[in-house]
Amino acid sequence: MHERDLVCVCGLAAVAALFESDAARVERLFFEPRLAGQLIAPRRQLARARKPYREAAADELARIARTTRHGGVVAVARPRPPAAFDAGFAAGWAQDGRPLVILDGIGNPHNLGAIVRSAAFFGVERILLAERPEQALPSAASYRVAEGALDRVSLYRAPLAVALPALARSYRIVGTALGHGLAPGELRRDKPVALILGNEESGLGAATLALCDVVVTIPGGGRVQSLNVAAAAAVLLYALTAG
């Protein structure tokens, strides 16, 4: 794999999750001396694999990670690409009753990381990414924001025109929109929910909305029209998993 294809995973929580899920993806590890004691197990794993690790000052970590927000530790690793969606798995996924999150063109990697973090917090195990050129994929920025959640949640990718009809056999397909949908609490709970979150600028397109069973809107009474998509995801996942 070429160097440009590797990703820098920063922060103790994210690095720990990476080593716990798939240490073989890590190629190098750099860390401030203050964290050496908390990285004993990862260092041993790299030593057994004959891969390098060493202490580094904060300014060197910033150069490696290309950000000052590295949290004192940087793992240079091979990213885990989203798996191809298999319609045959959908019925099995639905058996646990948990929501499935679907992202339709979420382009900001920070929003991707924040949504994955919220999904992991609320016990969501799978996220489906739309096969669209503007859809953000795992990157250094999304790993940093996700705080380890990108190694706790399984990502899949597919064209939604193909995936949604297959999912509709086992899930209630729920779109999101401003101002004209049901409140989350009004959703029927006879099937698990596949929740679709749309592009930050334009929301869900007409073709995707046409494949939804129902549309939900977060009711708000303030002076701002909408929430950031990552904040909306957290509110909706709480509503879908509470009680």
Secondary structure, 3 states (H helix, E strand, C coil): CCHHHCEEEECHHHHHHHHHHHHHHEEEEEECHHHHHHHHHHHHHHHHCCCCEEECCHHHHHHHHCCCCCCCEEEEECCCCCEECCHHHHHHHHCCCCCEEEEECCCCHHHHHHHHHHHHHCCCCEEEEECCCCCCCCCHHHHHHHCCHHHCCEEEEECHHHHHHHHCCCCEEEEECCCCCECHHHCCCCCCEEEEEEECCCECCHHHHCCCCEEECCCCCCCCCCCCHHHHHHHHHHHHHCC
